[in-house]
Amino acid sequence: MKITKVLNNSLVIAQDDNNEECIVFGKGVGFAKKAGDIFEEKQAEKVFVSRDKKLSNDLVRLMNEVSPQYLEVTERIVRIATERLKVKLNNYIHITLTDHIHFAVIRNEKKENTKNWVIWEVKRFYPKEYKIGLMALDIIKEELGVELPEDEAGNIAFHLVNAQKDGSSKDTIQEITNIIKRVVNIVRYYFQHDLDEDSISYSRFITHLQYFAQRIIENKMLVPEDDILFNQITTKYSEEFECTKHISTYIKNTYHIDITTDEQIYLALHIRRVVNRSE
């Protein structure tokens, strides 16, 4: 790759072998370099192809405002998240998370830390992301010498959740979280049953509810396909099905959407498992 412009020691604009302009990130990739210098792509930690002009422009603008250290911290966090969550994160996480960490550090220095009022929900509904958020706090302390409060682990986790949702807005993720919380509460109160939040069944239930909530917001309910199975479920798991009726009423009243029979089938099956009812 050929460097066309050095932005800082960790960021350069370059031209790849296909003559496409790229923004290249890598610790020390721009150190003692100048336009026209050649370097191997394997030296790069992240390559942003400039065909996404908005992403490229936003990244350049951000790097004019913050130290490259913040992007280096973000890259470490993103690598860990990608490996642990086994998902592809939206490229904007490199910008949004870097920007968030930068302002979190500034707020911390001014002793203006803000309370994360949904941190307990993040812990419950996105435990993997929250765990990475805690790891991120250790990385920030190690790399930047700043000890941020635990609430920031929840904020970082929220960024990771958002980056998995194909660019969904923060408001959308909050709405998904609200739906999950309300459905879990409906199940708990209906059966007067504490749910084992460390169980595999609970984890699978929450994962199902994340996609269920996304379908509600996008108004893309599962298409009814199996009337026989629906009739079997309503008979065999009558209590669980009655619980799904309460969920259906909540969705109807709040979002004006009728959830389909297939949605009710899957809800009833997950409810059966999560409340540990014997066959």
SEGU-440407 format. One record per atom (N, C-alpha, C): residue in one letter; atom name; x, z, y. Coordinates in steps of 0.2 Angstrom, whole numbers. Layout:
! residues N
rest,atom,x,z,y
a,CA,X,Z,Y
...
This chain:
! residues 279
rest,atom,x,z,y
m,N,4,0,-6
m,CA,0,0,0
m,C,4,0,6
k,N,2,-3,12
k,CA,6,-4,18
k,C,2,0,23
i,N,6,5,26
i,CA,4,9,32
i,C,3,4,38
t,N,-3,5,41
t,CA,-5,2,47
t,C,-5,6,53
k,N,-6,13,52
k,CA,-6,18,57
k,C,-6,25,54
v,N,-1,29,57
v,CA,-1,36,55
v,C,-5,40,59
l,N,-10,44,56
l,CA,-14,48,60
l,C,-11,55,61
n,N,-8,58,55
n,CA,-5,64,55
n,C,-1,64,48
n,N,3,70,47
n,CA,7,70,41
n,C,3,69,35
s,N,-3,70,35
s,CA,-7,70,29
s,C,-12,64,28
l,N,-13,60,34
l,CA,-18,55,34
l,C,-15,49,37
v,N,-16,43,34
v,CA,-14,37,37
v,C,-19,32,36
i,N,-19,27,40
i,CA,-23,21,39
i,C,-18,16,35
a,N,-21,12,30
a,CA,-16,8,26
a,C,-20,2,24
q,N,-17,-3,21
q,CA,-20,-9,18
q,C,-18,-9,11
d,N,-23,-10,7
d,CA,-22,-10,0
d,C,-20,-17,-3
d,N,-19,-18,-9
d,CA,-16,-24,-12
d,C,-22,-30,-11
n,N,-28,-28,-10
n,CA,-33,-33,-9
n,C,-34,-34,-1
n,N,-29,-31,3
n,CA,-30,-32,10
n,C,-36,-29,13
e,N,-38,-24,10
e,CA,-44,-20,12
e,C,-41,-14,16
e,N,-44,-12,22
e,CA,-41,-6,26
e,C,-44,0,22
c,N,-39,5,22
c,CA,-41,11,19
c,C,-39,17,23
i,N,-42,23,22
i,CA,-39,29,25
i,C,-37,33,19
v,N,-30,35,19
v,CA,-27,38,14
v,C,-25,45,15
f,N,-27,50,11
f,CA,-26,57,12
f,C,-21,59,6
g,N,-16,63,8
g,CA,-11,66,4
g,C,-6,70,7
k,N,-5,76,4
k,CA,0,80,8
k,C,7,77,9
g,N,8,76,15
g,CA,15,73,17
g,C,15,66,17
v,N,9,63,16
v,CA,9,55,15
v,C,11,52,21
g,N,10,55,27
g,CA,12,52,33
g,C,18,54,37
f,N,22,59,33
f,CA,28,62,36
f,C,33,57,36
a,N,36,57,42
a,CA,42,52,44
a,C,40,45,42
k,N,34,43,42
k,CA,32,36,41
k,C,30,33,48
k,N,30,26,47
k,CA,28,22,53
k,C,24,16,50
a,N,21,13,55
a,CA,17,7,53
a,C,22,2,50
g,N,19,-1,44
g,CA,24,-6,41
g,C,27,-3,35
d,N,27,3,34
d,CA,31,6,28
d,C,26,5,22
i,N,29,5,16
i,CA,26,4,10
i,C,26,10,6
f,N,21,12,3
f,CA,21,18,-2
f,C,16,17,-8
e,N,18,20,-13
e,CA,14,20,-19
e,C,7,23,-19
e,N,2,20,-21
e,CA,-5,23,-21
e,C,-5,30,-25
k,N,-1,31,-30
k,CA,-1,37,-34
k,C,1,43,-29
q,N,4,41,-23
q,CA,6,47,-19
q,C,0,50,-15
a,N,-6,46,-15
a,CA,-12,48,-12
a,C,-16,52,-16
e,N,-19,57,-13
e,CA,-24,62,-16
e,C,-31,59,-16
k,N,-32,56,-11
k,CA,-39,53,-10
k,C,-38,47,-5
v,N,-42,41,-7
v,CA,-42,35,-4
v,C,-49,33,-2
f,N,-50,33,5
f,CA,-57,31,7
f,C,-57,24,10
v,N,-60,19,6
v,CA,-60,12,8
v,C,-65,12,14
s,N,-62,8,19
s,CA,-65,8,26
s,C,-71,3,26
r,N,-73,1,21
r,CA,-80,-3,21
r,C,-86,1,23
d,N,-85,8,22
d,CA,-90,13,24
d,C,-87,15,31
k,N,-89,11,36
k,CA,-86,12,43
k,C,-88,19,46
k,N,-94,21,44
k,CA,-96,27,47
k,C,-92,33,44
l,N,-91,33,38
l,CA,-87,38,35
l,C,-80,38,37
s,N,-77,32,38
s,CA,-70,31,41
s,C,-70,34,48
n,N,-75,32,52
n,CA,-74,34,59
n,C,-75,41,60
d,N,-80,44,56
d,CA,-81,51,56
d,C,-75,55,54
l,N,-72,53,49
l,CA,-66,56,46
l,C,-60,56,51
v,N,-59,50,54
v,CA,-54,49,59
v,C,-55,54,65
r,N,-62,54,67
r,CA,-64,58,73
r,C,-62,66,71
l,N,-64,68,65
l,CA,-63,75,63
l,C,-56,76,63
m,N,-52,72,61
m,CA,-45,73,60
m,C,-41,74,67
n,N,-45,71,72
n,CA,-42,72,79
n,C,-44,79,82
e,N,-48,82,78
e,CA,-50,89,81
e,C,-48,95,77
v,N,-46,94,71
v,CA,-44,99,66
v,C,-38,98,63
s,N,-35,103,61
s,CA,-28,103,57
s,C,-29,100,51
p,N,-24,96,48
p,CA,-25,93,42
p,C,-25,98,36
q,N,-23,104,38
q,CA,-24,109,33
q,C,-31,110,30
y,N,-36,109,35
y,CA,-43,110,33
y,C,-45,105,28
l,N,-43,99,29
l,CA,-44,94,24
l,C,-41,95,17
e,N,-35,98,18
e,CA,-31,99,11
e,C,-35,105,8
v,N,-37,110,11
v,CA,-41,115,8
v,C,-48,112,5
t,N,-51,108,8
t,CA,-57,104,6
t,C,-56,100,-1
e,N,-50,97,-1
e,CA,-48,93,-6
e,C,-47,97,-12
r,N,-44,103,-12
r,CA,-43,107,-17
r,C,-50,110,-20
i,N,-54,111,-15
i,CA,-61,114,-18
i,C,-65,108,-21
v,N,-65,102,-18
v,CA,-68,97,-21
v,C,-66,95,-28
r,N,-59,95,-29
r,CA,-56,94,-36
r,C,-59,99,-41
i,N,-59,105,-39
i,CA,-61,110,-43
i,C,-68,109,-45
a,N,-72,108,-40
a,CA,-80,107,-41
a,C,-81,101,-45
t,N,-78,96,-44
t,CA,-79,90,-48
t,C,-77,91,-56
e,N,-72,95,-57
e,CA,-70,96,-64
e,C,-74,101,-67
r,N,-76,106,-63
r,CA,-81,112,-66
r,C,-88,109,-67
l,N,-90,106,-62
l,CA,-97,104,-62
l,C,-98,97,-66
k,N,-93,94,-67
k,CA,-93,87,-71
k,C,-98,82,-67
v,N,-98,82,-61
v,CA,-102,78,-57
v,C,-98,74,-52
k,N,-101,68,-49
k,CA,-98,65,-44
k,C,-101,67,-37
l,N,-97,69,-33
l,CA,-100,72,-26
l,C,-100,66,-21
n,N,-105,67,-17
n,CA,-105,62,-11
n,C,-99,62,-7
n,N,-96,56,-5
n,CA,-90,56,-1
n,C,-90,60,6
y,N,-96,61,8
y,CA,-97,65,15
y,C,-95,72,14
i,N,-94,75,8
i,CA,-92,82,7
i,C,-86,83,10
h,N,-81,78,10
h,CA,-75,78,13
h,C,-75,80,20
i,N,-80,77,23
i,CA,-81,78,31
i,C,-85,85,32
t,N,-91,85,29
t,CA,-95,91,30
t,C,-92,97,29
l,N,-89,98,23
l,CA,-86,104,21
l,C,-80,106,25
t,N,-75,101,27
t,CA,-70,102,31
t,C,-72,105,38
d,N,-77,102,40
d,CA,-80,104,47
d,C,-83,111,46
h,N,-86,112,41
h,CA,-89,119,40
h,C,-84,124,40
i,N,-79,123,36
i,CA,-73,128,35
i,C,-70,129,41
h,N,-69,124,45
h,CA,-65,124,52
h,C,-69,129,56
f,N,-76,128,57
f,CA,-80,132,61
f,C,-81,139,58
a,N,-81,140,52
a,CA,-82,146,49
a,C,-76,151,51
v,N,-70,148,51
v,CA,-63,151,53
v,C,-64,153,60
i,N,-66,148,64
i,CA,-67,150,71
i,C,-71,156,73
r,N,-77,155,69
r,CA,-82,161,70
r,C,-79,167,68
n,N,-75,167,62
n,CA,-72,173,59
n,C,-68,176,64
e,N,-63,172,68
e,CA,-59,174,73
e,C,-62,178,79
k,N,-68,175,80
k,CA,-72,178,86
k,C,-76,183,84
k,N,-76,185,77
k,CA,-80,190,74
k,C,-88,189,75
e,N,-89,182,74
e,CA,-96,180,75
e,C,-99,177,69
n,N,-97,180,63
n,CA,-99,178,57
n,C,-107,179,56
t,N,-110,174,53
t,CA,-118,174,53
t,C,-120,175,46
k,N,-125,179,45
k,CA,-128,181,39
k,C,-131,175,35
n,N,-129,174,29
n,CA,-133,169,25
n,C,-139,173,21
w,N,-145,171,24
w,CA,-150,175,21
w,C,-153,172,15
v,N,-150,167,12
v,CA,-152,164,6
v,C,-147,165,0
i,N,-142,169,2
i,CA,-136,170,-3
i,C,-138,172,-10
w,N,-143,176,-10
w,CA,-145,179,-17
w,C,-149,173,-21
e,N,-152,169,-17
e,CA,-155,163,-20
e,C,-150,158,-23
v,N,-145,157,-19
v,CA,-139,153,-21
v,C,-136,156,-28
k,N,-135,162,-28
k,CA,-132,165,-33
k,C,-136,164,-40
r,N,-143,165,-39
r,CA,-147,164,-45
r,C,-148,157,-47
f,N,-149,153,-42
f,CA,-152,146,-44
f,C,-146,141,-45
y,N,-140,143,-42
y,CA,-134,138,-42
y,C,-128,142,-43
p,N,-128,146,-49
p,CA,-123,150,-51
p,C,-116,147,-51
k,N,-116,141,-54
k,CA,-109,137,-55
k,C,-106,136,-48
e,N,-110,133,-44
e,CA,-108,131,-37
e,C,-106,138,-33
y,N,-110,143,-34
y,CA,-108,149,-31
y,C,-101,152,-33
k,N,-100,151,-40
k,CA,-93,154,-42
k,C,-88,150,-39
i,N,-89,143,-38
i,CA,-84,139,-35
i,C,-83,141,-28
g,N,-89,143,-25
g,CA,-88,145,-18
g,C,-84,151,-17
l,N,-84,156,-22
l,CA,-80,162,-22
l,C,-73,160,-23
m,N,-71,155,-27
m,CA,-65,152,-28
m,C,-62,149,-22
a,N,-67,146,-18
a,CA,-65,143,-12
a,C,-63,148,-7
l,N,-66,154,-7
l,CA,-64,159,-2
l,C,-56,161,-3
d,N,-55,161,-10
d,CA,-48,163,-12
d,C,-43,157,-9
i,N,-45,151,-10
i,CA,-41,146,-8
i,C,-40,146,0
i,N,-45,147,3
i,CA,-45,148,11
i,C,-40,153,13
k,N,-41,159,9
k,CA,-36,165,11
k,C,-29,163,10
e,N,-28,159,4
e,CA,-21,157,2
e,C,-18,152,7
e,N,-22,147,8
e,CA,-19,141,12
e,C,-20,143,20
l,N,-25,146,22
l,CA,-26,147,29
l,C,-24,154,32
g,N,-24,159,27
g,CA,-22,166,29
g,C,-28,169,32
v,N,-34,167,31
v,CA,-41,169,33
v,C,-45,172,28
e,N,-47,178,28
e,CA,-52,181,23
e,C,-59,180,26
l,N,-63,176,23
l,CA,-70,175,26
l,C,-74,179,21
p,N,-80,181,24
p,CA,-85,186,21
p,C,-88,182,15
e,N,-91,186,10
e,CA,-94,183,4
e,C,-99,178,6
d,N,-103,179,11
d,CA,-108,175,13
d,C,-106,168,13
e,N,-100,166,15
e,CA,-97,160,16
e,C,-97,156,9
a,N,-96,160,3
a,CA,-96,157,-3
a,C,-103,154,-5
g,N,-108,157,-2
g,CA,-115,154,-3
g,C,-116,148,1
n,N,-113,148,7
n,CA,-113,142,12
n,C,-109,136,9
i,N,-103,137,6
i,CA,-99,132,3
i,C,-103,130,-4
a,N,-106,134,-7
a,CA,-110,132,-13
a,C,-116,127,-11
f,N,-119,129,-6
f,CA,-124,125,-3
f,C,-122,118,-1
h,N,-116,117,1
h,CA,-113,111,3
h,C,-112,107,-4
l,N,-109,110,-9
l,CA,-108,107,-15
l,C,-115,105,-19
v,N,-120,109,-18
v,CA,-127,107,-21
v,C,-129,100,-17
n,N,-128,101,-10
n,CA,-131,95,-6
n,C,-127,89,-8
a,N,-120,89,-9
a,CA,-116,83,-11
a,C,-118,80,-18
q,N,-122,84,-22
q,CA,-124,81,-28
q,C,-131,77,-28
k,N,-134,78,-22
k,CA,-141,75,-21
k,C,-141,69,-18
d,N,-136,65,-18
d,CA,-136,58,-15
d,C,-138,58,-8
g,N,-135,63,-4
g,CA,-135,63,3
g,C,-141,66,5
s,N,-145,70,1
s,CA,-151,73,4
s,C,-149,78,9
s,N,-153,79,14
s,CA,-152,84,19
s,C,-152,91,17
k,N,-149,95,22
k,CA,-149,102,20
k,C,-156,105,20
d,N,-161,102,24
d,CA,-168,104,24
d,C,-171,103,17
t,N,-169,97,14
t,CA,-171,95,7
t,C,-169,100,2
i,N,-163,102,2
i,CA,-160,107,-3
i,C,-163,113,-2
q,N,-165,115,4
q,CA,-168,122,5
q,C,-175,121,3
e,N,-178,116,3
e,CA,-185,115,1
e,C,-185,115,-7
i,N,-180,112,-10
i,CA,-179,112,-17
i,C,-179,120,-19
t,N,-174,123,-16
t,CA,-173,130,-17
t,C,-180,134,-17
n,N,-184,133,-12
n,CA,-190,136,-11
n,C,-195,135,-16
i,N,-195,129,-19
i,CA,-199,127,-24
i,C,-197,131,-31
i,N,-191,131,-32
i,CA,-188,135,-38
i,C,-190,142,-37
k,N,-189,145,-32
k,CA,-190,152,-31
k,C,-197,154,-32
r,N,-202,150,-29
r,CA,-209,151,-30
r,C,-211,150,-37
v,N,-209,145,-41
v,CA,-211,144,-48
v,C,-208,150,-52
v,N,-202,152,-51
v,CA,-199,157,-55
v,C,-204,163,-54
n,N,-206,165,-48
n,CA,-210,171,-46
n,C,-217,170,-49
i,N,-219,164,-49
i,CA,-226,163,-52
i,C,-225,165,-60
v,N,-220,163,-63
v,CA,-219,164,-70
v,C,-218,172,-71
r,N,-214,175,-67
r,CA,-213,182,-68
r,C,-219,186,-67
y,N,-223,184,-62
y,CA,-229,188,-61
y,C,-234,187,-66
y,N,-235,181,-68
y,CA,-240,179,-73
y,C,-239,183,-79
f,N,-233,183,-82
f,CA,-232,186,-88
f,C,-230,194,-87
q,N,-229,196,-81
q,CA,-226,203,-80
q,C,-220,204,-84
h,N,-216,199,-83
h,CA,-210,199,-88
h,C,-203,198,-84
d,N,-198,202,-84
d,CA,-192,201,-81
d,C,-189,195,-85
l,N,-185,190,-82
l,CA,-182,185,-85
l,C,-175,186,-85
d,N,-172,185,-91
d,CA,-165,186,-92
d,C,-161,180,-89
e,N,-158,182,-83
e,CA,-155,176,-79
e,C,-148,174,-82
d,N,-146,178,-87
d,CA,-139,176,-90
d,C,-140,172,-96
s,N,-147,171,-98
s,CA,-148,167,-104
s,C,-147,160,-103
i,N,-146,156,-109
i,CA,-146,149,-109
i,C,-153,146,-107
s,N,-158,149,-110
s,CA,-165,147,-108
s,C,-166,147,-101
y,N,-164,152,-97
y,CA,-165,153,-90
y,C,-161,147,-86
s,N,-155,146,-88
s,CA,-151,141,-85
s,C,-154,134,-86
r,N,-157,133,-92
r,CA,-160,126,-93
r,C,-167,126,-89
f,N,-170,131,-88
f,CA,-176,132,-85
f,C,-175,130,-77
i,N,-170,133,-74
i,CA,-168,132,-67
i,C,-166,125,-66
t,N,-162,122,-71
t,CA,-160,115,-71
t,C,-166,110,-71
h,N,-171,112,-75
h,CA,-177,108,-75
h,C,-180,108,-69
l,N,-181,114,-66
l,CA,-184,115,-60
l,C,-181,112,-54
q,N,-174,111,-54
q,CA,-171,107,-49
q,C,-173,100,-49
y,N,-174,97,-54
y,CA,-176,90,-55
y,C,-183,90,-54
f,N,-187,94,-56
f,CA,-194,95,-55
f,C,-196,95,-47
a,N,-192,99,-44
a,CA,-193,100,-36
a,C,-191,93,-33
q,N,-186,90,-35
q,CA,-184,84,-32
q,C,-189,79,-33
r,N,-192,79,-39
r,CA,-198,74,-40
r,C,-204,75,-36
i,N,-205,81,-34
i,CA,-211,83,-30
i,C,-209,81,-23
i,N,-203,82,-20
i,CA,-202,80,-14
i,C,-202,72,-13
e,N,-200,69,-18
e,CA,-200,62,-18
e,C,-206,59,-20
n,N,-211,63,-22
n,CA,-217,61,-25
n,C,-216,56,-31
k,N,-212,58,-35
k,CA,-211,54,-41
k,C,-212,58,-48
m,N,-218,59,-49
m,CA,-219,63,-55
m,C,-218,59,-61
l,N,-217,63,-67
l,CA,-216,59,-73
l,C,-223,56,-75
v,N,-222,50,-78
v,CA,-228,46,-80
v,C,-231,49,-86
p,N,-237,51,-86
p,CA,-240,53,-93
p,C,-240,48,-98
e,N,-237,51,-104
e,CA,-236,46,-110
e,C,-238,49,-116
d,N,-239,55,-117
d,CA,-241,58,-123
d,C,-247,63,-123
d,N,-253,60,-124
d,CA,-259,64,-124
d,C,-259,69,-130
i,N,-257,66,-135
i,CA,-257,70,-141
i,C,-253,77,-141
l,N,-247,76,-138
l,CA,-242,82,-137
l,C,-246,86,-132
f,N,-249,84,-127
f,CA,-252,88,-121
f,C,-257,92,-125
n,N,-261,89,-129
n,CA,-267,93,-132
n,C,-264,98,-137
q,N,-258,97,-140
q,CA,-255,102,-144
q,C,-253,108,-140
i,N,-249,106,-135
i,CA,-247,111,-131
i,C,-252,116,-128
t,N,-257,113,-125
t,CA,-263,117,-122
t,C,-266,122,-128
t,N,-266,120,-134
t,CA,-268,124,-139
t,C,-263,129,-142
k,N,-257,126,-143
k,CA,-252,131,-146
k,C,-250,136,-141
y,N,-248,134,-135
y,CA,-245,138,-130
y,C,-250,139,-124
s,N,-256,141,-126
s,CA,-261,142,-121
s,C,-260,146,-115
e,N,-256,152,-116
e,CA,-254,156,-111
e,C,-249,153,-106
e,N,-244,149,-109
e,CA,-239,146,-105
e,C,-243,140,-101
f,N,-248,137,-104
f,CA,-251,131,-101
f,C,-255,134,-95
e,N,-258,140,-96
e,CA,-262,143,-90
e,C,-257,145,-85
c,N,-251,147,-86
c,CA,-246,148,-81
c,C,-245,142,-77
t,N,-244,136,-81
t,CA,-243,130,-77
t,C,-249,128,-72
k,N,-255,130,-74
k,CA,-260,129,-69
k,C,-259,132,-63
h,N,-257,138,-63
h,CA,-255,142,-57
h,C,-250,138,-53
i,N,-245,135,-56
i,CA,-239,131,-53
i,C,-242,125,-50
s,N,-247,122,-54
s,CA,-250,116,-52
s,C,-254,117,-45
t,N,-257,123,-45
t,CA,-261,124,-39
t,C,-257,125,-33
y,N,-251,129,-34
y,CA,-246,130,-29
y,C,-244,123,-26
i,N,-242,119,-31
i,CA,-239,112,-29
i,C,-245,108,-25
k,N,-251,108,-27
k,CA,-256,105,-24
k,C,-258,107,-17
n,N,-258,114,-17
n,CA,-260,117,-10
n,C,-254,116,-5
t,N,-248,116,-7
t,CA,-242,115,-3
t,C,-240,108,-1
y,N,-240,104,-7
y,CA,-237,97,-6
y,C,-242,92,-7
h,N,-248,94,-8
h,CA,-254,89,-9
h,C,-252,84,-15
i,N,-249,86,-20
i,CA,-247,82,-26
i,C,-250,85,-32
d,N,-253,81,-36
d,CA,-256,83,-43
d,C,-250,82,-48
i,N,-248,87,-51
i,CA,-242,86,-56
i,C,-246,83,-62
t,N,-242,79,-66
t,CA,-245,75,-71
t,C,-245,80,-78
t,N,-248,77,-83
t,CA,-248,81,-89
t,C,-242,81,-92
d,N,-237,76,-92
d,CA,-231,77,-94
d,C,-227,82,-91
e,N,-227,83,-84
e,CA,-224,88,-80
e,C,-226,95,-83
q,N,-233,95,-84
q,CA,-235,102,-87
q,C,-233,103,-94
i,N,-232,98,-98
i,CA,-229,99,-105
i,C,-222,102,-104
y,N,-218,99,-100
y,CA,-211,102,-100
y,C,-211,108,-97
l,N,-215,110,-92
l,CA,-215,116,-89
l,C,-217,122,-94
a,N,-222,120,-98
a,CA,-225,125,-103
a,C,-219,126,-108
l,N,-216,121,-110
l,CA,-211,122,-115
l,C,-205,126,-113
h,N,-203,125,-107
h,CA,-197,129,-104
h,C,-200,136,-102
i,N,-206,137,-100
i,CA,-209,144,-99
i,C,-209,148,-106
r,N,-211,144,-111
r,CA,-211,147,-118
r,C,-204,150,-119
r,N,-199,147,-118
r,CA,-192,149,-120
r,C,-190,154,-115
v,N,-191,154,-109
v,CA,-188,158,-104
v,C,-191,165,-104
v,N,-197,166,-106
v,CA,-201,172,-107
v,C,-200,175,-114
n,N,-196,172,-118
n,CA,-194,174,-125
n,C,-200,176,-129
r,N,-205,172,-129
r,CA,-211,174,-133
r,C,-210,171,-140
s,N,-212,176,-144
s,CA,-211,174,-151
s,C,-216,169,-154
e,N,-214,165,-159
e,CA,-219,160,-161
e,C,-224,163,-165
